[in-house]
Amino acid sequence: MRIQVTGKHMDLTPAIQQYAEQKAGKLPRYYDGVQSISVVIERPKADHVEVEIRADVEHHDDFVAKTSGQDVYECIDLSVDKLHRQLSDFKERLKNNKH
């Protein structure tokens, strides 16, 4: 599985990149079909951060979670939580054959 972390309009520090990779690396636990994850951290304003995490899964469209706020780490956590819920719900639907 591939994890790609990119920053737009900001310098991506090694600490932020490692944190994002660590958090996103836990997502395949919730659904085995995750093929790749991309994390985009964007700073459109000086005190504002937007985080988008996109999970590419097999046999389904990409799952996307977006969060915006002031703290980079909090936005990463919230986006990972949203994607965790989406992947868990999808796996549960597959198990119950309610496609």
N, C-alpha and C positions, 0 to 999 in steps of 0.2 A: 504494500500500500504506500502511496506517495502523498506526502504532505508538503504543500507549497505555501509559504508565508511571504506576502508582499506588502509594501507600504507605499501609499500615494501621498504626495505633498508633505512628507515627513521623513526623517531619518529613522530607520528601523534599527533599534539597538539590539545587541545580542541577547540581552535579558528578556526583552519583549518577544523576540523571535523564538527563543527557547521556551518561554512560558506558553506561547500560542501552540507550538509544536507538541508540547507535553499535554496540554488540555485536549487538543484535537486528536492526539494519538489514542485517547481513551474511547473515542466514538465507535470504532469497530467492535467493541465489546457488545454493543447493543444491537447491531445487525451485521452479520457476516458478509453481506454483499457489497460493502463499501470498497470501492476501487481506488478512489483518490479524494483528497480533501484540499481545498484551497481556502486560505484565510487572507482577506484583504483588509488592511487597516488604513483608514483614510482620515486625514485631518483637514477638513475643508476650512475651518476657522481656527484661530489660535487656541481657544479654550474648549473646542468641541472635537469629539472623536466618533467615527463611524466604523463599525466592525461588521464584515459580512463573511460568513462561513458557508461554503458550498460543498456538499458531499455528493460525489458521483457514485451512484449505486447501479448495479446491474439489473436489467429488466424493469427499470423505472426511470422517471425523470429525476433530475437533480433535486436534492433537498437543500433549501436555502434558509438561513437564519440571519437577520440583520438586527443590530442594536446600535443605538447612539447614546452618547453621554459625555461626561467630562473625564472619567478615569478609563485608561486603556485596559487595565487588568479587569475591572468590573465589567466592561463591555464584552471582553473575551469570555468571561465566565457566563454572562447572561446568554450570549449567542450559543455557546456550547450546551447550555441547559435547554435552550429552545430546540436545537438540533437533536439532542438526546431524546426529548419527548417525541419529536417527529419520527425518528428511527424506531423507537420502542413501539409507538402506535402502529407503524407500518408492519413491523414484525408480528405484532399481535393480530392484525388483520389477516396476514398471510397464514398464521397458525389456525385461525378460526374459519378460513376459507370464505371470508366476506370481502372479496376483491371489489 
